Amino acid sequence: MQDQAEQHQLENFSLYGKTTPQQGLYVPQAERDSCGTGLIANLKNEPSHQLVKDALTMLANMEHRGACGYEANTGDGAGILLQTPHRLFFAEAGRLGFRLPPLGHYGVGMLFLPKEKELQQRCLDKLKEVIANREFELLGIRPVPVNNDGLGKSAISTEPDMVQVFVKHKDGLSGMKLERKLYILRKNAARLVHREMPFELHDLFYFASFSYKTIVYKGQLTTWQLRNYFLDLQDENMESAIALIHSRFSTNTVPKWKLAQPFRYIAHNGEINTITGNVNWWKSREKDLVSEHFNDEEIDSLKPVTGYQLSDSGYFDNALEFLVMGGRSVPHTMMMMIPEAWEMDERMEDYKRAFYEYHENLVEPWDGPAAICFTNGNLVGATLDRNGLRPARYCLTNDDRLILASEAGALPVDQSIVIKKGRLQPGKMLIADLDEKYIYADEEVKKIICKKLPYRAWLNKYRLTMKDLVARETPEKSKLTLLQKQRLFGYSREDIKVLLQPMAAEGKDPIGSMGSDTPLAVLSHRPQHLANYFKQLFAQVTNPPIDPIRERSVMSLSMRLAGCGNMLTMGLEHARFIRINQPLLNNEEIAKIKNIYHPHFKVESLDITFPADYSPGDLEKRLGEVCEQAEAFARTGHNILILSDKKAGPNRAPIPSLLATGAVHHHLTRTNLRVATSLVIEAGDVFETHHFATLIGFGATAVHPYVALESVKEMAAEQKMNLNGSYQGVTEKFSVKNYTKAVGGGLLKIMSKNGISTLQSYQGAQIFEILGIRREVVDKCFTGAISRIEGIGFDEMAKEVLDKHYQVNWHPTTENSHPQPSDLDVGGLFQWKRKGEYHLFNPQSIHLLQYSTRRNDYKAFKKYTKIINEQSERACTLRGLLDFKTQQPIPLHEVEPVENILKRFATGAMSFGSISHEAHSTLAIAMNRIGAKSNSGEGGEDPIRFEKKPNGDWERSAIKQVASGRFGVTSYYLTNADELQIKMAQGAKPGEGGQLPGHKVDNWIARVRHSTPGVGLISPPPHHDIYSIEDLAQLIFDLKNANRQARINVKLVSKAGVGVIASGVAKAHADVILIAGHDGGTGASPLTSVRHAGLPWELGVAESHQTLVKNKLRDRVVLQADGQMRTGKDIAVAALLGAEEWGVATAALVVEGCILMRKCHLNTCPVGIATQDPELRKRFDADPQHIVNFFTFLAQDLREIMASLGFRTVNEMIGKTDRLKIKPLTGHPKYKHLDLSPLLHQEPADEAVGQYKMVEQDHGLENILDWRLLNLAKGAIRHRNHMESILPIKNVDRAVGTLLSNEITKKYGAEGLLEGSLYFRFRGSAGQSFGAFGVRGIHFVLEGESNDYFGKGLSGGRLIVVPDRETNPLHFIPAENTIIGNVALFGATSGEVFIRGIAGERFAVRNSGANAVVEGVGDHGCEYMTGGCVVVLGETGKNFAAGMSGGMAFIFDPENNFERNCNLQMVDLDPLDKKDLEAVRKLVRDHFRYTGSNLALSILNDWRKQQQYFIKVMPKDFKRVLKEQQSDFQQPEAGAIQETTISQ
Amino acid sequence: MGHPKGFLQHTRELPPSRPPAERVNDYEEIYVEFPVEKTQEQAARCMDCGVPFCHSGCPLGNIIPEFNDAVYRNDWKEATDILLETNNFPEFTGRICPAPCESACVLGINQPPVAIEHIEKTIAETAFEKGYIQPRPPQQRTGKKVAVVGSGPAGLAAAAQLNEAGHQVIVYERNDRIGGLLRYGIPDFKLEKWVVDRRIEIMQEEGVVFKTNANVGENIDPGELVSENDAVLLCGGATIPRDLPLPGRKLKGVHFAMDFLEKNNRHVAGDKNAAAQLISAKNKHVVVIGGGDTGSDCVGTSNRHGAASITQIELLAKPPAQRHEDTPWPLWPMMLRNSSSHEEGCDRQWAQLTKAFIGDDNGHLKALRITDIQWQKKDDGSHGFEEVPGTERDIPCDLALLAVGFVRPQFEGMLEQLGIAVDQRGNVADENYRTNHEKIFTAGDMRRGQSLVVWAIAEGREAAHAVCNFLSSH
């Protein structure tokens, strides 16, 4: 039995509830890591020391994928997992005086112990006790010999003692039986020892492994320290046939030895996005566990299976281990936990589909980017998640080695023995069975596993769908009128018109512009929807968002109703569920569910209303009753519970459905009943997508939004729908269908923002931060969700409901009364309304800002700041609640001058395309005049702006943005910048991509973006070269190579955990980190994102500053803040919270004349700002001087505050939160429970820890290969002539050619050199970003192979890759082997590429001008491509040409396989015309010429016949535009290609 | 919203008015019919701004973008509902409002603004035509009684609101007809009186009781009024006109504008003795002193009388033809405004100071002594003027009409008897529309001083709201 304290601990279990005590805003649970990983296996299972050595070499060659903290000699963690080195241990045991039984008959535990001797002894005593109790014999304890010379201070400060514990079971068990007992021993020992220690010391007693087969050596080390640290690893007796390695890049630097990888089974590169949900669901499932392999006592002693205080990978490992111990094989378990994308894949074999569908009822996917290497000691393998966003390259040699790693070439191999080079593909697995001495390919292994049991038959027999259910009755008619219900549930006119109407008419989420300037829900005086207190989190840096439209094929909205039982069984009982295709139930569907009559399903409804009589405590009391009822029903086998507020009426008010759902979900979780039942919500207060997302995120399976459906139908009936400009034609049925589609699309978007693919794993994942709800409510109803500033409690929630309840006209006057629109609230969120929600930018403030800056009237400006700042009565922002503690003021003249302060300003990133040239260049001129920085935004910048004007004005934006679309990001663009900003997210729509519709792409924009006028452009949600933190480090490195004078700025959006991300970014060597607020945003975004995603910058800046100081990284970076900065006070608050530079966008636009039309997306801006319409642009009438006035006023305003606070310089103020105080919060009863003290927390740090940017980052450019290239090419560059050179290359040589290109650009601008001038021949394995931003004139031949991001941003250069000359042509067919990595030619604008071999996933993604020939590509080839020409002479993976709007691709497809692999949403497959054939033939000829490809030769030799096998992939948009052009100019179609290809 | 690009496709267009030469012969409305499609086009110009300055600029807070959209979509019912939500009498404001909404219209930054007032009037008239505006008596009565004193726009708006809330409302009007300034201040050519009558009838059918010739403080005992009602709302207007105490003020032929207009309105209404009472401008040299709206009503009326000449003089300098830079958008622009009355003929002079009324031997006015002045900005930022030496002159004048505003409400009588406190300017002092007397509220010009009809309606509505709150808490 567990004791009381432990029981308590378990009850309060939340994933993060028990971590380091939280101080300030730092969110420990947000810690993330990512990394490099790999494995080596000897297929003959012959252990050797050489293999261990090789593995360590491979690890050291991936050092750049790991990271170190503020100390160069403290790594984030590195480790290696090996087979038990019996020979070594046997010898060591002998030396220590004990004798080991034969291998396989003893277990060895790798144990971390506290350094403190007495404590250590206590741990060991306890351990011995457990060993004895568990019927083991302790054979001996061996101190692990280590050498900590050269370790960093912080690593040493937490270094544990390590011992190896050798045990033997008293019954002489061996094999799996022994392994299970060791598992129990380990779990018990940890538990019992931990019980005797204070919580914070738990990390000090930790088993890295305890197995008879494997052992793990790991620690807080760098990759090159690992071998030196563990003397065992240097011992010749250290032999293994398997090695798993891992190098960690953690976002934080708080040392944690135990979080180094590998864990006991896996090494993981990536991140599990759904971890909160996974762990919670897992916990719920533990109740029912019964196993043939463990008795009940043993099972109980294993709980909690997932443990505490681990990383996402650690939890995954624990869950996997348990399932494996429970009887499933490792590959089987992998397939359960990380299933392939099967739903939309109709070509997948049925047995596999059945396997996945069946297992979904057992465990929801652990979703997120993952490349996982795993082993159990004799079986070794690796798998990729469904998106395949992490690289895993492998090679097989003829000496029976399998080598797999995040990078090709990490272990240099004699090329003559290579027989296969490949990569893991999305969702695929590779297994080497050392017992069988056999390598299983994906298909093979899965077929065996899937066919083991009759999953399909079970499903057919038991699984139900909506179609199988019968509707016996129609839903009961409500006694209330629609208007009453709308009023009761808080619908405003705006909600109906702005939100519901477009959803019902067009099936789309509505779009809006210009961010949000309304109060946070907790600050608003108007009753709020509870969901408004929940802010959606989103993927940023550590994991990539997904594109829910173009990559829909990997996503799923299906859900399952009914409970699930013991997950250790593998029988037909798990096939008993009802499958629904998406979570929104219409009237008919809810009726079907309510009336289920079936032995397997028991349904019950719970009333979620409370008495509307205003007694305090009513809501909470009723909530408690509902939970009790739910528990009782669940105990009695009711496996579908419907929470319904339909009983609401004059005397009963509805409990917010989200509150009820969370309460019941967590109550059932706490009582271990959660998985026994599923929750269906029938609620009137659910209408926008965000409402659905919160419900599902807190546990709901399906939702019936009955008032929303009725509203939508009424609109259709009254013909108020706008469908394609007409107001008729949307029928009721169509409207419901559309609405459902819109909700589904919206949910996909919200999930995809987090990189989550399936709704099932989103369910219960709680991916929100709560802003403004009291701790007691959160603990009860939203357990474990992040909430940092407290806020409203149950009674305040009740009041918000009752306020709406009160507004209902319960006894409406009859017939002849007008149904007045006034019966619904005006809203005022999306449009300022006098009686609506408060806006900071309102008629008065807009007027005063424009008036004061245009007339240079500082007095009027102070009037403006007064109305913005004085928010004590009506607070709108968190900073509105703050005031300064003035003390020891100094005279104003002692404060640093305005000119100094002006340099710290930047304008926000607004792209040319979103705003007009006039608006853009006026900002740039103004900012250049005052020495501040304007921002190009994404989408390039017209080079005409790079030159100064005769009057000295300069239209060049100092900051050039690098966004996910990479439009116009050339070497020339990058070179012309003082700062390069990587936009990881934007405030208005973090985690989302964008789209510039074709009609906005005029000639000018097209030229700047290197695309075709009239052709729409898509910015993907992720940067396809940043799926993880180490990728960001790589991009920073690339950009630093491309312009080493420029600061590298990484733009993040505030969210819980942004501080940890900022630390990671600082460790990735950014110079500036920008924290943007959620409310900013000048472009068009989905309204749900504008309002519900991201957090105020106050939280983000404070958290980032605190976390950076905590990690001693603050002095390496400039911290910048932006998001609706309006006044000197805003700036001062930002500085005191930690930001030394500031961005202003919206206010600057208002100065330019913006009147917050909020129609930027319509191209109709009446003041000529957010438009490209030439007529409207003429209406722009701002002068740069107005902007100069504005920033001068801001600086002046700030100086006055500084004087009052006694600060002479801005640097002095940074992070001085003690000079801020919280205003007495009297404005509204809701304010009284707010607790802003975490915001004002000051991280304790000694004097030496810098509080603002003081030291330069080490970008690691000293020893790069490019210096040699530059040296060799010096003369040729100067004299513009030809040179040739030959060099070796290794995978650590990254971004080769980028710095060289920068030097050429500096000298010759966009022109570059003559084609082919600089001829370099490299031999070996090139590191990432080979040839990135390579300019015209470079001609690189790579003999060997290349890694990811090959030819990124290619700007005119030529890159050629061929296999190593030593590869044996008998074994190694180039066209069958992977020779370059993922995401080649990302954002290339011109140049050419010839690859003799296969490229990985996403070849030529967002290419807009380069031409390429390749002999095969992976999935998502030519995604988002907008220009250029790609010839594929071999197979393509799935989803080819998704989002491709321009350029052309030609596929050589003699087997006629291509069509099914092509995403035909945006492209046609056409035959080639004569000109196409000529162009293709020319390219294939060049391919042969440059690479000597046999394949090319055979095609050319038989051209007459082979030419018919080419298929042209032609974007529809592009075709249309070309046709239009043709009629205009008689331009030949293929002219575009010829022009760039044949400039030989 | 209307059409997203409507403002690029259409320009501002208003219904044409009848030729001045024709319309000066009658008192009927000057505008001619306008096809409904054209009004829809005008509505399509609305940009449905994110920050609708029009909505902010309108004292009533009319939700202008919403009704424009409804009009564009040809949904007049919805437009009516939206309009009536904030405005009880769009048929009045649609005719006589100076439309601060239009000067705040965002389109007005660089284009002619949306024709909001015209659209409003069209909605109102269409609503009457189609029967959307019907008497809507409350279904339940609260049993509370409220007396409203004064039947001008403030009193009427308050009465309508209070009645809708279920209170029994009696409106006391000291004049012989209901309507206050709407009735007797504004000439028919701007607001035909059937428009007022139509509204009064609806209100009567809704249950509002109107008592005319009921002068509280004279023939109605204020004390009783207070004791017999649960609340009293005073909307008596700012009726005391500003005088020009100059030499010759007593001469025959010097009149307050309001006397002139009221008598004319009675005449037009066909009152029995009105002809005799009429202050006629026929064949006279008329000088209107004061350049505001009342002045221009005097001009229009004098033209209809057949004046020999009409001169309008204004103390302030001639404003610029365009917005003055001191009053940029969205402020109410200081600029030259030409009313329809000016189109009908009038000599306008600015920066003129009246020095004296010159009479003939019979005590009849015969000339006006005026002088040019020069306005200057003083060091303290205020503006002041000086006479321009040598410009003093007499201009012929048989009829001088003083249209220089109103100073305050009438204190004598009702206010005095009730002991109502007034502020420094003489207006009734209040706190959220409640006077120093617990049960007595006030609204309109009586509270805020002379102002626009639209402000009066807004005040009436707000005061009614305050009264309702008061009644529900008692």
Interface residues (C-beta under 8 A of the other chain):
Chain A: R493 S513 M514 K720 Y727 T813 T814 N816 S817 H818 P819 Q820 P821 S822 V826 F830 Q831 W832 K833 R834 K835 H839 F841 N842 P843 Q844 I846 H847 Q850 Y851 R854 G1153 I1155 L1156 M1157 R1158 K1159 L1162 T1164 P1166 V1167 D1173 E1175 L1176 R1179 D1181
Chain B: P4 K5 F7 L8 M47 D48 C49 G50 V51 P52 F53 H55 S56 G57 G61 I63 P65 E66 R73 D75 E78 D81 I82 L84 E85 A104 V106 L107 I109 N110 Q111 Y132 Q134 R136 P138 Q139 Q140 P328 P330 L331
